[in-house]
């Protein structure tokens, strides 16, 4: 059978311009159907609507006007925070409420978190208090350091102050105390040695001469792998200046 040509589609305004089958108007040619005071941009109709959040009027495309109209990202965030806060979707929850192990406060936990542990806490402070009370971490353990504002030692008078400035002075004093720039355990000479805090920073230890020794990278990793064995030995060295290493520790 012979193929019949498809019927042509023309703009409805009567200009005679041929357009695609899925179109009705040439862009901007349907202005005759719009009011005289219509706001037209790039052939699109805009209308002034009121922002649901702040109440200011703004221009929005007519095909995008909804029940809730927001003028900016800030208004959108504010509206979502105000309307969604305190409205949990209970039909999607599959967990249950449990008591905090430290303060007995009711908290919600999902099914996946209930499978991981039988003990739950409402916040990090309750977890830390429970661990200290049961001997899992020392009492002087830093739970949540506050480094805001003047407490931040890395910024003074608007300029960044690196911790290497203080370490350099401590390192010189450690070298003078130990009689040379070498690893305390194996005797490997510097440079490239690590400044190790015998009492860790999480326990309140600082970069001071009475708390630091120099170690090579291998010995530094070995000391950190067994704190219970090495900390008493290094603490004894800082007090007596005598290093006693057992065979089982350093074969």
MDAnalysis code that builds the backbone (N, CA, C; Angstrom):
import MDAnalysis as mda
import numpy as np

u = mda.Universe.empty(753, n_residues=251, atom_resindex=np.repeat(np.arange(251), 3), trajectory=True)
u.add_TopologyAttr("name", ["N", "CA", "C"] * 251)
u.add_TopologyAttr("resid", np.arange(1, 252))
u.add_TopologyAttr("resname", ["UNK", "UNK", "UNK", "UNK", "UNK", "UNK", "UNK", "UNK", "UNK", "UNK", "UNK", "UNK", "UNK", "UNK", "UNK", "UNK", "UNK", "UNK", "UNK", "UNK", "UNK", "UNK", "UNK", "UNK", "UNK", "UNK", "UNK", "UNK", "UNK", "UNK", "UNK", "UNK", "UNK", "UNK", "UNK", "UNK", "UNK", "UNK", "UNK", "UNK", "UNK", "UNK", "UNK", "UNK", "UNK", "UNK", "UNK", "UNK", "UNK", "UNK", "UNK", "UNK", "UNK", "UNK", "UNK", "UNK", "UNK", "UNK", "UNK", "UNK", "UNK", "UNK", "UNK", "UNK", "UNK", "UNK", "UNK", "UNK", "UNK", "UNK", "UNK", "UNK", "UNK", "UNK", "UNK", "UNK", "UNK", "UNK", "UNK", "UNK", "UNK", "UNK", "UNK", "UNK", "UNK", "UNK", "UNK", "UNK", "UNK", "UNK", "UNK", "UNK", "UNK", "UNK", "UNK", "UNK", "UNK", "UNK", "UNK", "UNK", "UNK", "UNK", "UNK", "UNK", "UNK", "UNK", "UNK", "UNK", "UNK", "UNK", "UNK", "UNK", "UNK", "UNK", "UNK", "UNK", "UNK", "UNK", "UNK", "UNK", "UNK", "UNK", "UNK", "UNK", "UNK", "UNK", "UNK", "UNK", "UNK", "UNK", "UNK", "UNK", "UNK", "UNK", "UNK", "UNK", "UNK", "UNK", "UNK", "UNK", "UNK", "UNK", "UNK", "UNK", "UNK", "UNK", "UNK", "UNK", "UNK", "UNK", "UNK", "UNK", "UNK", "UNK", "UNK", "UNK", "UNK", "UNK", "UNK", "UNK", "UNK", "UNK", "UNK", "UNK", "UNK", "UNK", "UNK", "UNK", "UNK", "UNK", "UNK", "UNK", "UNK", "UNK", "UNK", "UNK", "UNK", "UNK", "UNK", "UNK", "UNK", "UNK", "UNK", "UNK", "UNK", "UNK", "UNK", "UNK", "UNK", "UNK", "UNK", "UNK", "UNK", "UNK", "UNK", "UNK", "UNK", "UNK", "UNK", "UNK", "UNK", "UNK", "UNK", "UNK", "UNK", "UNK", "UNK", "UNK", "UNK", "UNK", "UNK", "UNK", "UNK", "UNK", "UNK", "UNK", "UNK", "UNK", "UNK", "UNK", "UNK", "UNK", "UNK", "UNK", "UNK", "UNK", "UNK", "UNK", "UNK", "UNK", "UNK", "UNK", "UNK", "UNK", "UNK", "UNK", "UNK", "UNK", "UNK", "UNK", "UNK", "UNK", "UNK", "UNK", "UNK", "UNK", "UNK", "UNK", "UNK", "UNK", "UNK"])
u.atoms.positions = np.array([
    [0.835, -1.201, 0.000],
    [0.000, 0.000, 0.000],
    [0.867, 1.247, 0.000],
    [0.444, 2.283, -0.728],
    [1.247, 3.510, -0.751],
    [1.192, 4.228, 0.578],
    [2.349, 4.824, 0.997],
    [2.440, 5.547, 2.267],
    [1.871, 6.937, 2.093],
    [0.892, 7.262, 2.915],
    [0.276, 8.588, 2.855],
    [1.078, 9.561, 3.716],
    [1.316, 10.778, 3.269],
    [2.060, 11.763, 4.076],
    [1.249, 12.171, 5.294],
    [1.992, 12.412, 6.399],
    [1.324, 12.813, 7.635],
    [0.824, 14.251, 7.492],
    [-0.297, 14.578, 8.118],
    [-0.818, 15.952, 8.023],
    [0.115, 16.924, 8.731],
    [0.251, 18.083, 8.135],
    [1.133, 19.090, 8.724],
    [0.433, 19.814, 9.850],
    [1.249, 20.286, 10.810],
    [0.740, 21.000, 11.988],
    [1.251, 22.429, 11.942],
    [0.314, 23.394, 12.083],
    [0.667, 24.809, 12.012],
    [0.337, 25.496, 13.331],
    [0.980, 26.636, 13.533],
    [0.753, 27.422, 14.748],
    [-0.696, 27.887, 14.788],
    [-1.318, 27.829, 15.981],
    [-2.730, 28.143, 16.135],
    [-3.033, 29.630, 16.063],
    [-1.994, 30.481, 16.101],
    [-2.259, 31.922, 16.037],
    [-2.595, 32.373, 14.615],
    [-2.364, 31.505, 13.602],
    [-2.692, 31.848, 12.227],
    [-1.553, 32.451, 11.446],
    [-0.303, 32.361, 11.987],
    [0.827, 32.949, 11.280],
    [1.284, 32.073, 10.125],
    [0.872, 30.817, 10.083],
    [1.242, 29.918, 9.009],
    [2.560, 29.202, 9.217],
    [3.180, 29.327, 10.388],
    [4.456, 28.652, 10.665],
    [4.210, 27.175, 10.963],
    [4.963, 26.299, 10.302],
    [4.824, 24.873, 10.529],
    [5.616, 24.475, 11.785],
    [4.967, 23.690, 12.643],
    [5.598, 23.258, 13.891],
    [5.458, 21.749, 14.020],
    [6.090, 21.195, 15.064],
    [6.037, 19.758, 15.291],
    [4.649, 19.328, 15.744],
    [4.414, 18.020, 15.638],
    [3.087, 17.495, 15.944],
    [2.725, 17.630, 17.407],
    [3.746, 17.609, 18.290],
    [3.459, 17.685, 19.727],
    [3.394, 19.122, 20.233],
    [3.496, 20.113, 19.339],
    [3.428, 21.512, 19.722],
    [2.101, 22.124, 19.272],
    [1.737, 23.246, 19.900],
    [0.521, 23.960, 19.531],
    [0.822, 25.380, 19.075],
    [1.848, 25.996, 19.677],
    [2.144, 27.381, 19.379],
    [3.640, 27.539, 19.134],
    [4.002, 28.508, 18.344],
    [5.381, 28.960, 18.270],
    [5.655, 29.799, 19.507],
    [6.855, 29.664, 20.067],
    [7.179, 30.349, 21.310],
    [6.916, 31.849, 21.191],
    [6.012, 32.377, 22.031],
    [5.666, 33.790, 22.047],
    [4.468, 34.155, 21.191],
    [3.946, 33.213, 20.344],
    [2.828, 33.527, 19.459],
    [1.469, 33.380, 20.137],
    [1.427, 32.853, 21.347],
    [0.149, 32.708, 22.039],
    [-0.110, 33.875, 22.989],
    [0.561, 35.008, 22.752],
    [0.359, 36.173, 23.615],
    [-1.035, 36.755, 23.459],
    [-1.702, 36.480, 22.324],
    [-3.043, 37.034, 22.114],
    [-4.041, 36.457, 23.099],
    [-3.782, 35.274, 23.622],
    [-4.701, 34.645, 24.568],
    [-4.447, 35.102, 26.001],
    [-3.361, 35.872, 26.246],
    [-3.004, 36.293, 27.589],
    [-3.501, 37.715, 27.833],
    [-3.719, 38.096, 29.078],
    [-4.144, 39.471, 29.383],
    [-3.044, 40.470, 29.027],
    [-3.450, 41.742, 28.891],
    [-2.506, 42.774, 28.486],
    [-1.429, 43.014, 29.540],
    [-1.778, 42.859, 30.837],
    [-0.807, 43.113, 31.908],
    [-0.052, 41.844, 32.308],
    [-0.064, 40.826, 31.422],
    [0.621, 39.573, 31.741],
    [2.135, 39.779, 31.754],
    [2.831, 39.049, 32.647],
    [4.288, 39.083, 32.746],
    [4.837, 37.940, 31.896],
    [5.517, 38.290, 30.798],
    [6.019, 37.290, 29.859],
    [7.539, 37.388, 29.803],
    [8.218, 36.245, 29.998],
    [9.673, 36.164, 29.910],
    [10.036, 34.954, 29.054],
    [10.734, 35.225, 27.932],
    [11.145, 34.161, 27.016],
    [9.951, 33.311, 26.554],
    [8.814, 33.968, 26.344],
    [7.638, 33.259, 25.878],
    [6.893, 32.512, 26.950],
    [7.258, 32.675, 28.214],
    [6.599, 31.985, 29.322],
    [5.814, 32.969, 30.159],
    [4.664, 32.519, 30.670],
    [3.787, 33.369, 31.467],
    [4.158, 33.258, 32.950],
    [4.355, 34.394, 33.595],
    [4.668, 34.457, 35.019],
    [3.546, 35.189, 35.743],
    [3.351, 34.821, 37.021],
    [2.364, 35.489, 37.853],
    [2.990, 35.805, 39.209],
    [2.473, 36.837, 39.854],
    [2.944, 37.204, 41.180],
    [2.161, 36.424, 42.234],
    [2.922, 35.692, 43.070],
    [2.300, 34.904, 44.136],
    [2.940, 35.291, 45.462],
    [2.287, 34.872, 46.536],
    [2.756, 35.187, 47.880],
    [3.531, 34.006, 48.444],
    [4.711, 34.306, 49.004],
    [5.537, 33.250, 49.592],
    [4.850, 32.693, 50.832],
    [4.778, 31.394, 50.935],
    [4.098, 30.745, 52.061],
    [4.818, 30.986, 53.370],
    [6.144, 31.174, 53.325],
    [6.941, 31.287, 54.553],
    [7.107, 32.722, 55.004],
    [7.642, 33.609, 54.128],
    [7.933, 34.984, 54.545],
    [6.837, 35.973, 54.178],
    [5.922, 35.641, 53.270],
    [4.824, 36.523, 52.906],
    [5.139, 37.513, 51.809],
    [6.377, 37.550, 51.317],
    [6.721, 38.483, 50.243],
    [6.207, 37.963, 48.900],
    [5.850, 38.879, 48.003],
    [5.369, 38.501, 46.681],
    [6.546, 38.367, 45.724],
    [6.485, 37.373, 44.855],
    [7.547, 37.160, 43.874],
    [6.929, 36.564, 42.620],
    [7.681, 36.616, 41.519],
    [7.201, 36.121, 40.229],
    [7.526, 34.630, 40.095],
    [6.523, 33.895, 39.618],
    [6.703, 32.461, 39.420],
    [5.939, 32.031, 38.171],
    [6.503, 31.049, 37.445],
    [5.840, 30.572, 36.241],
    [4.465, 30.015, 36.562],
    [3.503, 30.300, 35.692],
    [2.112, 29.918, 35.963],
    [1.940, 28.408, 36.041],
    [2.740, 27.645, 35.264],
    [2.591, 26.197, 35.315],
    [3.309, 25.571, 36.504],
    [4.002, 26.396, 37.318],
    [4.695, 25.876, 38.487],
    [4.094, 26.318, 39.802],
    [2.942, 26.999, 39.754],
    [2.295, 27.468, 40.977],
    [1.611, 26.299, 41.681],
    [1.898, 26.152, 42.980],
    [1.330, 25.067, 43.776],
    [0.643, 25.656, 45.011],
    [0.200, 24.774, 45.901],
    [-0.413, 25.229, 47.153],
    [0.626, 25.919, 48.020],
    [1.842, 25.354, 48.062],
    [2.959, 25.937, 48.807],
    [3.942, 26.526, 47.810],
    [4.179, 27.831, 47.885],
    [5.099, 28.524, 46.994],
    [6.160, 29.227, 47.842],
    [7.432, 28.958, 47.563],
    [8.538, 29.486, 48.355],
    [9.459, 30.280, 47.453],
    [9.902, 31.457, 47.945],
    [10.631, 32.401, 47.104],
    [12.131, 32.152, 47.063],
    [12.726, 31.437, 48.038],
    [14.172, 31.256, 48.078],
    [14.510, 29.950, 48.776],
    [15.801, 29.605, 48.719],
    [16.274, 28.392, 49.390],
    [16.145, 28.538, 50.900],
    [16.395, 29.758, 51.432],
    [16.274, 29.975, 52.872],
    [14.844, 29.745, 53.338],
    [13.865, 30.240, 52.577],
    [12.463, 30.027, 52.946],
    [12.090, 28.548, 52.837],
    [12.638, 27.866, 51.840],
    [12.349, 26.437, 51.704],
    [12.884, 25.646, 52.900],
    [14.126, 25.956, 53.322],
    [14.715, 25.269, 54.469],
    [13.936, 25.565, 55.743],
    [13.564, 26.845, 55.904],
    [12.802, 27.230, 57.097],
    [11.442, 26.544, 57.127],
    [10.774, 26.471, 55.975],
    [9.457, 25.835, 55.915],
    [9.552, 24.334, 56.203],
    [10.559, 23.677, 55.632],
    [10.711, 22.242, 55.860],
    [11.068, 21.941, 57.306],
    [11.925, 22.770, 57.908],
    [12.285, 22.566, 59.312],
    [11.092, 22.765, 60.234],
    [10.244, 23.753, 59.891],
    [9.096, 24.062, 60.752],
    [7.998, 23.019, 60.626],
    [7.779, 22.509, 59.420],
    [6.665, 21.584, 59.219],
    [7.034, 20.125, 59.490],
    [8.297, 19.764, 59.274],
    [8.690, 18.364, 59.455],
    [9.154, 18.044, 60.869],
    [9.539, 19.049, 61.641],
    [10.048, 18.802, 62.978],
    [8.955, 18.250, 63.880],
    [9.260, 17.201, 64.590],
    [8.323, 16.611, 65.533],
    [7.212, 15.820, 64.896],
    [7.387, 15.412, 63.642],
    [6.365, 14.617, 62.962],
    [6.985, 13.332, 62.419],
    [7.331, 12.413, 63.295],
    [7.916, 11.149, 62.822],
    [6.892, 10.290, 62.093],
    [7.359, 9.532, 61.135],
    [6.485, 8.627, 60.380],
    [6.474, 7.261, 61.083],
    [5.517, 7.113, 61.983],
    [5.480, 5.911, 62.814],
    [5.202, 4.655, 61.995],
    [4.507, 4.805, 60.874],
    [4.191, 3.616, 60.076],
    [5.424, 3.030, 59.401],
    [6.531, 3.799, 59.335],
    [7.758, 3.298, 58.731],
    [8.785, 2.852, 59.767],
    [8.459, 2.953, 61.044],
    [9.386, 2.555, 62.093],
    [9.243, 1.066, 62.391],
    [10.390, 0.394, 62.497],
    [10.370, -1.031, 62.812],
    [11.150, -1.353, 64.077],
    [11.575, -0.300, 64.839],
    [12.314, -0.527, 66.071],
    [11.416, -0.422, 67.286],
    [12.029, -0.074, 68.425],
    [11.257, 0.068, 69.653],
    [11.988, 1.018, 70.598],
    [11.276, 1.465, 71.638],
    [11.844, 2.354, 72.636],
    [12.525, 1.536, 73.730],
    [13.755, 1.965, 74.105],
    [14.524, 1.306, 75.157],
    [15.009, 2.368, 76.138],
    [15.521, 1.925, 77.288],
    [16.034, 2.825, 78.315],
    [17.532, 3.024, 78.138],
    [17.977, 4.260, 78.371],
    [19.409, 4.546, 78.345],
    [20.081, 3.808, 79.489],
    [21.228, 3.189, 79.225],
    [21.917, 2.389, 80.238],
    [22.484, 3.238, 81.356],
    [22.600, 4.562, 81.160],
    [23.186, 5.427, 82.179],
    [22.140, 6.236, 82.940],
    [21.207, 6.879, 82.227],
    [20.242, 7.768, 82.883],
    [18.800, 7.253, 82.807],
    [18.587, 6.088, 82.179],
    [17.254, 5.462, 82.065],
    [16.256, 6.305, 81.278],
    [16.745, 7.172, 80.405],
    [15.858, 7.965, 79.564],
    [15.347, 7.116, 78.400],
    [14.077, 7.299, 78.024],
    [13.485, 6.540, 76.926],
    [14.038, 7.059, 75.590],
    [14.591, 6.162, 74.804],
    [15.139, 6.530, 73.499],
    [14.685, 5.495, 72.476],
    [14.571, 5.955, 71.226],
    [14.150, 5.048, 70.146],
    [15.367, 4.500, 69.440],
    [15.348, 3.201, 69.151],
    [16.415, 2.546, 68.423],
    [15.822, 1.686, 67.318],
    [16.427, 1.773, 66.130],
    [15.949, 0.997, 64.996],
    [16.282, -0.480, 65.179],
    [15.677, -1.302, 64.352],
    [15.874, -2.745, 64.459],
    [17.332, -3.134, 64.197],
    [17.991, -2.441, 63.272],
    [19.382, -2.766, 62.962],
    [20.303, -2.448, 64.134],
    [20.047, -1.361, 64.874],
    [20.878, -1.010, 66.023],
    [20.595, -1.902, 67.221],
    [19.379, -2.407, 67.320],
    [19.064, -3.330, 68.405],
    [19.789, -4.657, 68.246],
    [20.060, -5.053, 66.995],
    [20.765, -6.313, 66.759],
    [22.251, -6.203, 67.096],
    [22.811, -4.988, 66.986],
    [24.241, -4.823, 67.196],
    [24.631, -4.867, 68.670],
    [23.784, -4.339, 69.559],
    [24.162, -4.254, 70.969],
    [22.921, -4.317, 71.850],
    [23.143, -4.791, 73.083],
    [22.066, -4.828, 74.081],
    [22.099, -3.601, 74.986],
    [23.136, -2.792, 74.880],
    [23.297, -1.619, 75.721],
    [23.248, -0.372, 74.846],
    [22.378, 0.592, 75.197],
    [22.193, 1.787, 74.387],
    [22.257, 3.031, 75.265],
    [22.703, 4.150, 74.660],
    [22.856, 5.408, 75.373],
    [22.183, 6.522, 74.585],
    [21.696, 7.544, 75.317],
    [20.979, 8.639, 74.671],
    [21.925, 9.643, 74.028],
    [23.169, 9.766, 74.515],
    [24.142, 10.675, 73.920],
    [25.550, 10.221, 74.275],
    [26.542, 10.948, 73.742],
    [27.941, 10.565, 73.954],
    [28.370, 10.761, 75.405],
    [27.834, 11.770, 76.094],
    [28.210, 12.010, 77.483],
    [27.775, 10.854, 78.387],
    [26.573, 10.339, 78.155],
    [26.107, 9.197, 78.953],
    [26.979, 7.967, 78.700],
    [27.376, 7.769, 77.455],
    [28.259, 6.639, 77.148],
    [29.595, 6.765, 77.886],
    [30.165, 7.991, 77.873],
    [31.455, 8.205, 78.532],
    [31.339, 8.026, 80.037],
    [30.273, 8.561, 80.649],
    [30.088, 8.408, 82.093],
    [29.939, 6.937, 82.483],
    [29.216, 6.172, 81.674],
    [29.046, 4.748, 81.979],
    [30.367, 4.003, 81.835],
    [31.155, 4.323, 80.820],
    [32.444, 3.660, 80.618],
    [33.425, 3.977, 81.735],
    [33.413, 5.230, 82.230],
    [34.291, 5.604, 83.341],
    [33.861, 4.900, 84.625],
    [32.538, 4.847, 84.875],
    [32.042, 4.203, 86.097],
    [32.345, 2.712, 86.120],
    [32.398, 2.076, 84.961],
    [32.650, 0.641, 84.896],
    [34.101, 0.294, 84.574],
    [34.971, 1.314, 84.517],
    [36.395, 1.059, 84.360],
    [36.862, 0.768, 82.955],
    [36.061, 1.077, 81.950],
    [36.477, 0.831, 80.571],
    [37.454, 1.893, 80.066],
    [37.344, 3.116, 80.571],
    [38.268, 4.187, 80.202],
    [38.669, 4.907, 81.481],
    [39.860, 5.534, 81.536],
    [40.312, 6.219, 82.754],
    [39.474, 7.453, 83.060],
    [39.532, 7.892, 84.315],
    [38.726, 9.035, 84.739],
    [39.150, 10.330, 84.073],
    [40.452, 10.485, 83.769],
    [40.932, 11.729, 83.162],
    [40.852, 11.697, 81.647],
    [40.076, 10.765, 81.083],
    [39.921, 10.672, 79.637],
    [39.132, 11.877, 79.133],
    [39.629, 12.497, 78.057],
    [38.970, 13.692, 77.510],
    [37.726, 13.250, 76.741],
    [36.545, 13.559, 77.264],
    [35.303, 13.103, 76.644],
    [34.944, 13.940, 75.421],
    [34.923, 15.242, 75.570],
    [34.553, 16.107, 74.447],
    [35.301, 17.425, 74.594],
    [36.486, 17.579, 73.982],
    [37.248, 18.814, 74.117],
    [36.537, 19.987, 73.469],
    [36.600, 21.137, 74.127],
    [35.985, 22.356, 73.624],
    [37.087, 23.253, 73.080],
    [37.180, 23.347, 71.750],
    [38.228, 24.138, 71.103],
    [37.676, 25.381, 70.423],
    [36.569, 25.899, 70.920],
    [35.954, 27.058, 70.298],
    [36.563, 28.351, 70.837],
    [36.638, 29.349, 69.943],
    [37.051, 30.684, 70.353],
    [38.468, 30.743, 70.905],
    [38.621, 31.325, 72.081],
    [39.932, 31.504, 72.698],
    [40.542, 30.187, 73.151],
    [39.749, 29.135, 73.246],
    [40.277, 27.838, 73.671],
    [41.084, 27.160, 72.571],
    [40.915, 27.618, 71.340],
    [41.622, 27.007, 70.226],
    [43.046, 27.559, 70.180],
    [44.022, 26.718, 70.519],
    [45.405, 27.161, 70.568],
    [46.084, 27.243, 69.229],
    [45.447, 26.774, 68.169],
    [46.066, 26.804, 66.846],
    [45.851, 28.143, 66.140],
    [45.007, 29.015, 66.709],
    [44.777, 30.322, 66.107],
    [44.934, 31.406, 67.182],
    [45.916, 32.268, 66.985],
    [46.156, 33.349, 67.923],
    [46.333, 34.644, 67.140],
    [45.554, 35.662, 67.497],
    [45.621, 36.966, 66.853],
    [45.375, 36.859, 65.346],
    [44.487, 35.939, 64.928],
    [44.142, 35.803, 63.529],
    [45.135, 35.012, 62.714],
    [46.214, 34.489, 63.300],
    [47.215, 33.725, 62.575],
    [47.270, 32.306, 63.108],
    [47.482, 31.377, 62.203],
    [47.546, 29.980, 62.600],
    [48.897, 29.689, 63.242],
    [48.867, 28.999, 64.370],
    [50.084, 28.619, 65.083],
    [50.158, 27.109, 65.102],
    [51.109, 26.525, 64.387],
    [51.228, 25.076, 64.318],
    [51.852, 24.506, 65.575],
    [51.493, 23.256, 65.875],
    [52.024, 22.614, 67.078],
    [53.492, 22.249, 66.934],
    [54.037, 22.295, 65.672],
    [55.440, 21.939, 65.484],
    [56.377, 22.945, 66.141],
    [55.899, 24.175, 66.413],
    [56.747, 25.181, 67.042],
    [57.114, 24.742, 68.447],
    [56.140, 24.264, 69.218],
    [56.397, 23.789, 70.560],
    [57.168, 22.465, 70.542],
    [56.884, 21.593, 69.571],
    [57.569, 20.306, 69.497],
    [59.060, 20.484, 69.251],
    [59.418, 21.496, 68.493],
    [60.834, 21.706, 68.184],
    [61.625, 21.986, 69.453],
    [61.089, 22.815, 70.338],
    [61.774, 23.115, 71.599],
    [61.834, 21.879, 72.489],
    [60.723, 21.122, 72.534],
    [60.693, 19.910, 73.353],
    [61.683, 18.888, 72.824],
    [61.770, 18.756, 71.496],
    [62.684, 17.787, 70.898],
    [64.141, 18.109, 71.260],
    [64.507, 19.394, 71.224],
    [65.867, 19.787, 71.581],
    [66.169, 19.437, 73.031],
    [65.204, 19.636, 73.912],
    [65.423, 19.309, 75.320],
    [65.510, 17.800, 75.545],
    [64.722, 17.024, 74.775],
    [64.780, 15.567, 74.888],
    [66.133, 15.044, 74.406],
    [66.650, 15.621, 73.303],
    [67.962, 15.208, 72.788],
    [69.052, 15.501, 73.811],
    [68.969, 16.652, 74.457],
    [69.960, 17.003, 75.489],
    [69.855, 16.073, 76.690],
    [68.640, 15.694, 77.069],
    [68.465, 14.793, 78.211],
    [68.989, 13.386, 77.924],
    [68.704, 12.873, 76.703],
    [69.102, 11.509, 76.360],
    [70.545, 11.416, 75.867],
    [71.224, 12.548, 75.701],
    [72.623, 12.530, 75.298],
    [72.857, 12.352, 73.823],
    [71.874, 12.518, 72.989],
    [72.052, 12.395, 71.555],
    [70.734, 12.281, 70.830],
    [70.797, 12.435, 69.495],
    [69.593, 12.378, 68.653],
    [69.466, 10.966, 68.087],
    [68.926, 10.059, 68.862],
    [68.743, 8.675, 68.440],
    [67.496, 8.084, 69.076],
    [67.083, 6.930, 68.520],
    [65.915, 6.223, 69.066],
    [66.262, 5.661, 70.422],
    [65.395, 5.802, 71.379],
    [65.654, 5.356, 72.739],
    [65.769, 3.842, 72.846],
    [65.069, 3.091, 71.979],
    [65.028, 1.632, 72.097],
    [66.087, 0.938, 71.244],
    [66.222, 1.329, 69.967],
    [67.156, 0.632, 69.073],
    [68.405, 1.436, 68.760],
    [68.454, 2.732, 69.105],
    [69.638, 3.542, 68.866],
    [69.764, 4.090, 67.464],
    [68.729, 3.993, 66.641],
    [68.801, 4.514, 65.278],
    [68.920, 6.031, 65.327],
    [69.922, 6.607, 64.610],
    [70.110, 8.061, 64.667],
    [69.076, 8.800, 63.822],
    [68.881, 10.086, 64.166],
    [67.984, 10.921, 63.392],
    [68.652, 11.430, 62.137],
    [67.937, 12.202, 61.295],
    [66.572, 12.717, 61.480],
    [65.502, 11.676, 61.139],
    [64.249, 12.070, 61.278],
    [63.132, 11.182, 60.971],
    [62.579, 10.461, 62.175],
    [63.015, 10.829, 63.369],
    [62.510, 10.181, 64.580],
    [61.188, 10.814, 65.012],
    [60.347, 10.008, 65.670],
    [59.041, 10.469, 66.144],
    [59.133, 10.859, 67.613],
    [58.419, 11.928, 67.966],
    [58.333, 12.363, 69.360],
    [57.106, 11.702, 69.980],
    [57.335, 10.755, 70.889],
    [56.251, 9.944, 71.458],
    [55.889, 10.430, 72.849],
    [54.588, 10.600, 73.102],
    [54.098, 10.938, 74.439],
    [53.877, 9.656, 75.229],
    [54.566, 9.491, 76.335],
    [54.424, 8.282, 77.138],
    [53.015, 8.179, 77.697],
    [52.516, 9.258, 78.290],
    [51.102, 9.337, 78.690],
    [50.356, 9.945, 77.513],
    [49.418, 9.206, 76.951],
    [48.767, 9.602, 75.705],
    [47.947, 10.879, 75.870],
    [47.689, 11.520, 74.732],
    [46.900, 12.746, 74.759],
    [45.486, 12.528, 75.245],
    [44.902, 11.340, 74.979],
    [43.553, 11.033, 75.464],
    [43.503, 10.910, 76.975],
    [44.684, 10.729, 77.627],
    [44.756, 10.631, 79.081],
    [45.250, 11.923, 79.718],
    [45.362, 12.969, 78.925],
    [45.797, 14.257, 79.453],
    [47.274, 14.537, 79.280],
    [48.017, 13.650, 78.605],
    [49.445, 13.857, 78.404],
    [49.726, 14.959, 77.396],
    [50.798, 15.729, 77.638],
    [51.155, 16.844, 76.770],
    [52.568, 16.646, 76.232],
    [52.914, 17.459, 75.237],
    [54.259, 17.433, 74.676],
    [55.186, 18.219, 75.601],
    [55.670, 17.545, 76.637],
    [56.598, 18.116, 77.597],
    [57.807, 17.213, 77.720],
    [58.897, 17.755, 78.242],
    [60.132, 16.980, 78.345],
    [59.952, 15.782, 79.260],
    [59.206, 15.946, 80.345],
    [59.011, 14.866, 81.301],
    [58.007, 13.832, 80.825],
    [57.483, 13.980, 79.581],
    [56.487, 13.026, 79.084],
    [56.810, 12.550, 77.674],
    [57.989, 12.886, 77.118],
    [58.297, 12.562, 75.728],
    [59.614, 11.818, 75.602],
    [59.657, 10.924, 74.628],
    [60.880, 10.234, 74.227],
    [60.908, 10.175, 72.701],
    [62.103, 9.958, 72.140],
    [62.243, 9.848, 70.692],
    [62.313, 8.379, 70.293],
    [61.505, 8.024, 69.262],
    [61.457, 6.648, 68.774],
    [61.483, 6.661, 67.246],
    [62.038, 5.598, 66.670],
    [61.961, 5.445, 65.221],
    [60.560, 4.966, 64.838],
    [60.260, 4.920, 63.550],
    [58.911, 4.582, 63.095],
    [58.523, 3.155, 63.497],
    [59.472, 2.216, 63.411],
    [59.162, 0.813, 63.744],
    [58.882, 0.651, 65.233],
    [59.766, 1.225, 66.075],
    [59.569, 1.115, 67.526],
    [58.359, 1.910, 67.989],
    [58.071, 3.022, 67.309],
    [56.889, 3.804, 67.679],
    [55.607, 2.994, 67.447],
    [55.554, 2.280, 66.331],
    [54.394, 1.437, 66.054],
    [54.299, 0.289, 67.040],
    [55.445, -0.272, 67.443],
    [55.435, -1.387, 68.397],
    [54.979, -0.925, 69.779],
    [55.403, 0.278, 70.179],
    [54.989, 0.812, 71.486],
    [53.482, 1.039, 71.518],
    [52.915, 1.550, 70.426],
    [51.471, 1.794, 70.388],
    [50.678, 0.492, 70.311],
    [51.279, -0.567, 69.814],
    [50.558, -1.835, 69.715],
    [50.389, -2.519, 71.062],
    [51.205, -2.153, 72.073],
    [51.107, -2.792, 73.394],
    [51.384, -1.741, 74.463],
    [50.353, -0.965, 74.785],
    [50.514, 0.119, 75.760],
    [50.755, -0.429, 77.166],
    [50.136, -1.546, 77.525],
    [50.279, -2.090, 78.876],
    [51.711, -2.518, 79.162],
    [52.445, -3.004, 78.146],
    [53.826, -3.449, 78.355],
    [54.803, -2.283, 78.353],
    [54.607, -1.323, 77.427],
    [55.614, -0.308, 77.219],
    [55.451, 0.924, 78.091],
    [54.262, 1.277, 78.482],
    [54.090, 2.493, 79.271],
    [54.815, 2.423, 80.615],
    [54.729, 1.324, 81.383],
    [55.488, 1.272, 82.651],
    [56.996, 1.375, 82.437],
    [57.510, 0.775, 81.349],
    [58.953, 0.823, 81.087],
    [59.399, 2.244, 80.791],
    [58.642, 2.952, 79.955],
    [59.013, 4.323, 79.596],
    [58.811, 5.293, 80.756],
    [57.781, 5.066, 81.568],
    [57.589, 5.911, 82.748],
    [58.733, 5.739, 83.742],
    [59.204, 4.514, 83.883],
    [60.341, 4.256, 84.770],
    [61.608, 4.935, 84.253],
    [61.774, 4.949, 82.917],
    [62.946, 5.619, 82.339],
    [62.912, 7.123, 82.589],
    [61.715, 7.721, 82.491],
    [61.614, 9.158, 82.710],
    [61.938, 9.533, 84.151],
    [61.693, 8.611, 85.086],
    [61.957, 8.897, 86.497],
    [63.410, 8.589, 86.877],
    [63.918, 7.431, 86.438],
    [65.244, 6.973, 86.875],
    [66.328, 7.154, 85.826],
    [65.949, 7.483, 84.570],
    [66.885, 7.599, 83.443],
    [67.592, 6.273, 83.165],
    [66.966, 5.156, 83.533],
    [67.492, 3.824, 83.246],
    [66.435, 3.032, 82.494],
    [66.837, 2.429, 81.376],
    [65.922, 1.694, 80.522],
    [66.086, 0.202, 80.777],
    [65.034, -0.422, 81.267],
    [65.053, -1.857, 81.554],
    [64.055, -2.540, 80.623],
    [64.572, -3.238, 79.630],
    [63.732, -3.917, 78.645],
    [63.870, -5.416, 78.842],
    [62.760, -6.098, 79.123],
    [62.792, -7.545, 79.285],
    [62.899, -8.231, 77.932],
    [63.330, -9.448, 77.939],
    [63.500, -10.214, 76.698],
    [62.155, -10.484, 76.029],
    [61.126, -10.662, 76.836],
    [59.820, -10.968, 76.264],
    [59.217, -9.755, 75.575],
    [59.688, -8.551, 75.974],
    [59.191, -7.341, 75.332],
    [59.982, -7.015, 74.082],
    [61.312, -7.118, 74.165],
    [62.169, -6.791, 73.029],
    [63.094, -7.970, 72.758],
    [62.627, -9.004, 72.065],
    [63.433, -10.193, 71.851],
    [64.617, -9.894, 70.949],
])
